[in-house]
Amino acid sequence: MRTRKGICYPKVDLCSERTVNRQRDLAGEPRNGRKRAKMLPEAVGECDLFEELPDDLVFCILCKLSSTASCPADFISVLTTCKRLNGLGLHSMVLSKASTKMLAVEAKNWCEPAHRFLKLCADSGNNEACYTLGMIRFYCLQNRGSGASLMAKAAINSHSAALYSLAVIQFNGSGGSKNDKDLRAGVALCARAAFLGHIDALRELGHCLQDGYGVRKNIVEGRHFLVQANARELAAVLSVPTSALSSRSWQTWNQFNQLPNHRPITGSVACPLLSDFGCNVPAPEAHPASRFLTDWYAARGGAPGLGLRMCSHTGCGRPETRRHEFRRCSVCGAVNYCSRACQALDWKTRHKAECAPMERWLEENGDHGGNGNVDDDGNANGDAAMVES
């Protein structure tokens, strides 16, 4: 087998045997009258053991590698090893098994070859590639139609993150005008993603039911979905090995941390969604597509365009596609969110300690009356309400 430098590995011919006499002793007599058959390496030769492997076996190995790779480099380094691995590694059967981490392209490394590779994975039927490339095209490359089509392709195959992203697009009318909002379609997509276990969709659906946003108001059912989202969040943390969690990721409930103007004393960022049960859970890890959006706009000044804003939740990364698309906090007016799920998470992790009323904002929007403790719909979870910009 040839390496990239053209050097050949020595070949071993399993069929060739050479008879070698054992050494004689000082008297000239053989030490052992029997002769032993010894395998000797031949020169660069007739058969290559790697080339003799059947394609089915190589496909199986490459599929396992693509589904367990921890970063794109793990797979790309195999493709550059030899011509045969490159050809078999780009087969649709292998690319369809690619994991989320293998498709986690960083914004600083974005280039046309990376775009082509994600497109090749998406054409092979990989749902993660369809979702990731759809998010990049819709929000970063300004190709709304193609991005939405790719996310819809993943959503048809029951990809929960794609369903939730399409729901956020419907709620905000992203890529169009304010009149393009379709709240009922957003709730339907959110309900489907929640049925598949998507935590943000469960939280968003719970707030929609509590607020009567796009669906008939049902406070009890809404709280049920919020509790279910918290339970799934805790289950996701418990499934992580103990060694992977920091000793400070879990915090003991402290009554002083619940005071409005008190900043929690902690060395790690945690999400106190379950503080009523005596523990906090670490903030959830952002999806690679969300990290791509955040890094993409951070490298371009932190703003998607003139007069446009980013979602204030650090784990989201979604930008506005038109002015005043996102809703603002009704108390301070300094932050804005693409969804109620992002608003709830950011309130728990960061904004609760920073939110302070602005006199000008309250004078201009005195009819909304957000208080940051209990909203008008009976939502006693400590979330500040949001209003249209």
C-alpha positions in Angstrom: 0.0 0.0 0.0 1.4 3.4 -0.9 1.6 6.2 1.5 1.1 9.9 0.6 4.9 10.2 0.0 4.9 7.3 -2.4 6.8 4.9 -0.1 5.7 1.3 -0.2 5.2 -0.9 2.7 7.0 -4.3 2.5 4.7 -7.0 1.2 4.4 -10.5 2.7 3.6 -13.4 0.4 1.8 -15.9 2.4 2.2 -18.5 -0.3 6.0 -18.4 -0.6 8.0 -20.5 1.7 11.8 -20.9 1.7 13.6 -23.8 3.3 16.5 -22.7 5.5 19.1 -25.1 7.0 19.9 -24.6 10.6 23.5 -23.6 11.5 26.0 -26.3 12.1 28.0 -26.8 15.3 31.8 -26.6 15.6 32.2 -30.2 14.6 30.4 -29.5 11.3 27.4 -31.6 12.3 23.9 -30.1 12.0 22.4 -29.2 15.4 19.1 -30.6 14.4 18.4 -32.9 11.6 15.0 -31.4 10.9 14.5 -28.5 8.6 12.2 -25.7 9.4 10.0 -23.7 7.0 10.6 -20.0 7.6 8.6 -17.2 6.2 10.7 -14.5 4.7 9.5 -11.1 3.4 9.7 -10.8 -0.3 10.5 -7.6 -2.1 7.8 -5.2 -3.1 5.6 -7.6 -4.9 2.6 -9.2 -6.3 -0.2 -8.7 -3.8 -1.2 -5.9 -1.3 -3.1 -7.2 1.8 -5.1 -4.0 2.1 -6.2 -4.2 -1.5 -7.3 -7.8 -0.9 -9.8 -6.6 1.8 -13.4 -6.7 0.5 -15.2 -3.4 0.1 -18.0 -4.5 2.5 -15.5 -4.8 5.3 -13.9 -1.4 4.6 -17.4 0.2 4.3 -18.3 -1.2 7.8 -15.1 0.2 9.3 -15.6 3.6 7.7 -19.3 3.8 8.8 -18.2 3.1 12.3 -15.6 5.7 12.1 -17.9 8.4 10.7 -20.5 7.7 13.4 -18.1 7.9 16.3 -15.6 10.6 15.1 -15.1 13.3 17.7 -14.1 16.0 15.1 -14.0 16.4 11.4 -10.2 15.9 11.3 -10.6 12.3 12.5 -12.4 11.5 9.3 -10.6 13.8 6.9 -7.3 12.3 7.9 -8.5 8.9 6.8 -9.7 10.2 3.4 -6.2 11.6 2.7 -4.4 8.3 3.5 -4.9 6.6 0.1 -7.0 6.7 -3.0 -9.1 3.7 -2.1 -10.0 5.1 1.3 -10.8 8.4 -0.2 -13.2 6.8 -2.8 -14.9 4.6 -0.3 -15.1 7.2 2.4 -17.1 9.6 0.2 -19.7 6.9 -0.5 -23.2 7.9 0.4 -23.6 5.0 2.8 -20.6 6.2 4.9 -21.6 9.9 4.8 -25.2 9.2 5.9 -23.8 7.8 9.2 -21.8 10.9 10.0 -22.2 12.1 13.6 -22.9 15.6 14.8 -19.4 16.1 16.0 -17.9 15.0 12.7 -20.0 17.7 10.9 -19.1 20.4 13.5 -17.4 22.8 11.1 -16.0 25.9 12.8 -16.8 29.3 11.4 -13.2 30.3 11.2 -12.5 27.3 8.9 -15.5 27.9 6.6 -14.6 27.6 3.0 -15.9 26.3 -0.3 -14.6 22.7 0.3 -16.3 22.6 3.7 -19.5 23.8 2.0 -19.2 21.1 -0.6 -18.6 18.4 2.0 -21.6 19.3 4.0 -23.7 19.4 0.8 -22.4 16.0 -0.1 -23.4 14.7 3.3 -26.8 16.3 3.0 -27.4 14.8 -0.4 -26.5 11.4 1.1 -29.5 11.7 3.5 -27.7 12.8 6.6 -30.2 14.7 8.8 -27.6 16.4 10.9 -25.9 17.7 7.7 -29.2 18.9 6.4 -29.9 20.8 9.6 -26.4 22.3 10.0 -26.1 23.4 6.4 -29.7 24.7 6.4 -29.0 26.9 9.5 -25.8 28.2 7.9 -27.4 29.0 4.6 -30.5 30.6 6.1 -28.9 32.8 8.8 -25.3 33.3 7.5 -25.3 33.0 3.7 -28.7 34.8 3.4 -30.0 32.0 1.2 -33.4 31.7 2.9 -35.1 29.4 0.5 -32.4 26.8 0.3 -31.7 26.9 4.0 -35.4 26.4 4.9 -35.7 23.5 2.4 -32.7 21.7 3.9 -34.2 22.1 7.4 -37.5 20.9 6.1 -35.9 17.9 4.6 -34.4 17.0 8.1 -37.7 17.8 9.8 -39.6 15.4 7.5 -37.3 12.7 8.8 -38.2 13.6 12.4 -35.1 15.6 13.3 -36.2 17.4 16.4 -33.8 20.4 16.2 -34.8 21.1 12.7 -38.5 21.0 13.7 -37.8 23.5 16.5 -35.8 25.8 14.3 -38.6 25.9 11.7 -41.0 26.6 14.6 -38.9 29.7 15.6 -38.9 30.8 12.0 -42.7 30.6 11.9 -43.1 32.4 15.2 -40.9 35.3 14.1 -41.7 35.3 10.4 -38.0 35.1 9.8 -36.8 35.8 6.2 -40.0 37.7 5.5 -42.2 40.5 6.9 -44.1 40.7 10.1 -47.2 39.6 8.3 -45.5 36.2 7.5 -45.8 35.0 11.1 -47.8 31.8 11.4 -48.3 31.2 15.1 -50.4 28.0 14.6 -47.8 26.5 12.3 -45.1 27.3 14.9 -47.0 25.6 17.7 -47.7 22.6 15.5 -44.0 22.2 14.7 -43.0 22.9 18.3 -45.4 20.2 19.5 -43.9 17.7 17.1 -40.4 18.5 18.3 -41.5 18.3 21.9 -43.0 14.9 21.2 -39.6 13.8 20.0 -38.1 15.0 23.3 -36.5 18.3 22.3 -36.0 20.2 25.6 -36.2 23.7 24.1 -39.4 22.8 22.2 -41.0 21.4 25.4 -40.1 24.7 27.2 -41.4 26.8 24.3 -44.6 24.8 24.0 -45.2 25.2 27.8 -44.8 29.0 27.6 -47.1 29.1 24.5 -49.8 27.3 26.5 -49.4 29.4 29.5 -49.5 32.7 27.5 -52.2 31.5 25.0 -49.7 32.3 22.2 -50.8 30.6 19.0 -52.9 28.1 20.9 -55.7 28.1 23.4 -54.5 29.2 26.8 -54.0 26.3 29.3 -51.9 27.2 32.3 -52.0 23.8 33.9 -50.9 22.0 30.7 -48.2 24.6 30.1 -46.7 24.1 33.5 -46.8 20.3 32.9 -44.6 20.8 29.8 -42.2 23.1 31.7 -41.8 20.5 34.4 -41.2 17.8 31.7 -38.5 20.0 30.1 -36.8 20.3 33.5 -37.0 16.6 34.1 -35.5 15.8 30.7 -32.7 18.3 31.3 -31.9 16.7 34.6 -31.9 13.2 33.0 -29.5 14.5 30.3 -27.1 15.6 33.0 -27.4 12.4 34.9 -26.5 10.4 31.8 -23.1 12.1 31.6 -20.3 10.2 33.5 -19.5 11.6 36.9 -15.9 12.1 35.9 -17.0 14.5 33.1 -18.8 16.8 35.5 -17.0 19.5 37.4 -17.4 19.3 41.2 -18.8 22.8 41.1 -21.3 22.1 38.4 -23.8 21.1 41.1 -24.7 23.8 43.5 -26.6 23.7 46.8 -29.7 25.7 46.9 -29.1 29.1 48.6 -32.0 31.3 49.6 -29.7 34.4 49.1 -29.2 33.5 45.5 -33.0 34.0 45.0 -32.8 37.7 45.9 -33.5 40.0 42.9 -30.3 42.0 43.1 -28.0 39.3 44.5 -25.5 37.7 42.1 -24.9 34.0 42.9 -21.4 33.3 44.2 -20.2 30.4 42.0 -17.3 29.6 39.8 -19.2 27.8 37.1 -22.1 28.7 34.9 -25.1 26.7 35.9 -28.8 26.7 35.1 -30.9 26.8 38.3 -34.1 25.4 36.6 -34.4 22.8 39.4 -33.4 25.0 42.4 -36.8 24.2 44.0 -35.6 20.6 44.2 -32.3 21.5 45.9 -29.9 21.3 43.0 -28.8 23.2 39.9 -27.8 21.6 36.6 -25.0 22.8 34.3 -26.0 24.9 31.4 -26.8 22.7 28.3 -24.2 22.5 25.6 -25.0 24.4 22.5 -25.5 22.6 19.2 -22.6 22.9 16.7 -24.8 24.8 14.3 -25.6 27.4 17.1 -21.9 27.7 17.9 -21.2 28.3 14.2 -23.7 31.1 14.1 -22.3 32.7 17.2 -18.7 32.6 16.0 -19.7 33.7 12.5 -21.2 37.0 13.6 -18.7 37.5 16.4 -15.9 37.5 13.8 -18.0 40.2 11.9 -18.5 42.7 14.7 -21.2 40.9 16.6 -24.1 42.3 14.6 -25.8 40.7 11.5 -26.4 44.1 9.9 -27.4 47.7 10.4 -30.2 47.9 12.9 -30.3 44.1 13.4 -29.7 42.3 16.6 -28.6 38.9 17.8 -30.6 36.7 20.3 -29.2 37.6 23.7 -29.1 33.9 24.8 -25.4 32.9 24.4 -26.3 29.4 23.4 -28.6 30.4 20.5 -26.7 32.4 17.9 -29.8 33.3 15.8 -29.8 36.8 14.2 -32.7 39.0 13.2 -33.5 38.9 9.5 -35.4 42.2 9.7 -35.5 45.1 12.1 -37.5 44.6 15.4 -38.0 40.9 14.6 -37.2 39.7 18.1 -39.0 40.6 21.3 -37.5 42.6 24.2 -37.5 42.1 27.9 -40.4 44.1 29.3 -38.4 45.2 32.4 -35.1 46.6 31.1 -35.5 46.5 27.3 -31.8 45.9 27.0 -32.0 42.3 25.8 -34.0 40.5 23.1 -34.8 36.9 22.3 -35.9 34.9 19.4 -38.1 32.7 21.5 -39.5 32.2 25.0 -37.3 29.2 25.5 -34.2 31.3 25.0 -35.6 34.0 27.2 -36.3 31.5 30.0 -32.8 30.0 29.8 -31.0 33.3 29.7 -33.0 34.6 32.6 -32.0 31.6 34.7 -28.3 31.6 33.8 -27.5 35.3 33.4 -30.1 38.0 33.0 -31.9 37.6 36.3 -28.8 39.1 38.1 -28.5 41.9 35.6 -32.0 43.0 34.8 -32.9 46.4 36.2 -35.8 48.7 35.2 -35.1 51.6 32.8 -37.1 54.7 33.5 -37.2 55.7 29.8 -38.3 52.2 28.8 -41.0 52.1 31.4 -42.3 55.5 30.4 -42.5 54.5 26.7 -44.0 51.1 27.4 -46.0 51.7 30.6 -49.0 49.7 29.3 -46.9 46.4 29.3 -46.0 46.4 33.0 -43.5 43.5 33.2 -42.2 43.0 36.7 -39.7 40.1 36.5 -41.4 38.0 39.1 -44.9 36.9 38.1 -46.3 37.7 34.7 -49.9 38.4 33.8 -50.5 34.8 32.8 -49.7 33.4 36.2 -46.2 32.3 35.2 -44.5 32.2 38.7 -41.2 30.9 37.5 -39.3 34.2 37.9 -39.2 35.0 34.2 -39.5 38.5 33.0 -42.1 39.0 30.3 -41.3 39.9 26.7 -42.9 42.5 24.5 -42.9 43.2 20.8 -40.2 45.6 19.7 
